């Protein structure tokens, strides 16, 4: 798979969903098994990701409860 074969995640939406769950990049990396530098690059919109990475991140995000008002603190 080349870089061009990857998926791009909208960084604003990704960051918003992390914030709604009270997750930092470090914590998301810990619970998803995705490297912190990859998460950082996704959050900046700098890197397409593999389908497996997309699945890992989406699975973790969807499994985390929403924290009412958490996005206001991000």
C-alpha distance (Angstrom), angle and dihedral (degrees) to the residues before:
residue distance angle dihedral
X1 . . .
X2 3.75 . .
X3 3.79 125.5 .
X4 3.80 88.2 -102.5
X5 3.82 89.9 61.2
X6 3.80 92.8 62.8
X7 3.77 131.6 97.2
X8 3.78 124.3 -108.3
X9 3.77 117.2 -140.0
X10 3.79 118.6 -155.1
X11 3.82 102.0 -110.2
X12 3.81 94.3 -150.0
X13 3.81 92.1 53.6
X14 3.80 92.3 43.1
X15 3.80 92.2 50.9
X16 3.80 91.2 46.0
X17 3.80 92.3 52.4
X18 3.79 90.9 48.5
X19 3.80 90.4 49.7
X20 3.82 92.4 48.3
X21 3.79 87.4 58.7
X22 3.80 96.1 41.8
X23 3.81 92.2 -116.4
X24 3.77 126.1 152.4
X25 3.79 121.8 -156.4
X26 3.80 89.2 -108.0
X27 3.80 93.2 51.9
X28 3.81 92.9 45.6
X29 3.81 88.9 51.6
X30 3.81 91.1 50.7
X31 3.79 96.0 51.1
X32 3.81 98.3 36.1
X33 3.80 99.8 42.8
X34 3.82 89.8 -129.9
X35 3.78 114.5 133.5
X36 3.79 115.2 -100.5
X37 3.82 91.7 -127.4
X38 3.82 90.1 55.8
X39 3.80 91.3 51.3
X40 3.80 90.1 47.8
X41 3.81 91.4 51.7
X42 3.82 91.1 48.2
X43 3.80 90.6 50.0
X44 3.81 89.1 54.9
X45 3.80 93.3 44.0
X46 3.80 91.6 -118.4
X47 3.77 101.8 123.6
X48 3.77 139.0 47.2
X49 3.80 112.0 -140.4
X50 3.78 135.8 -141.8
X51 3.79 119.4 -105.4
X52 3.82 90.0 -112.1
X53 3.81 91.3 54.7
X54 3.79 90.5 47.3
X55 3.81 89.6 52.2
X56 3.82 92.7 48.6
X57 3.79 93.1 50.9
X58 3.79 95.9 43.1
X59 3.80 91.8 47.7
X60 3.78 91.6 52.9
X61 3.81 94.7 43.7
X62 3.79 92.1 49.9
X63 3.81 91.5 47.7
X64 3.81 93.5 54.8
X65 3.79 118.5 87.4
X66 3.77 119.9 -117.3
X67 3.79 112.9 -110.9
X68 3.77 110.0 -145.6
X69 3.80 110.1 -121.0
X70 3.84 94.6 3.6
X71 3.82 92.2 121.1
X72 3.79 89.2 60.4
X73 3.79 89.8 64.6
X74 3.81 96.0 50.5
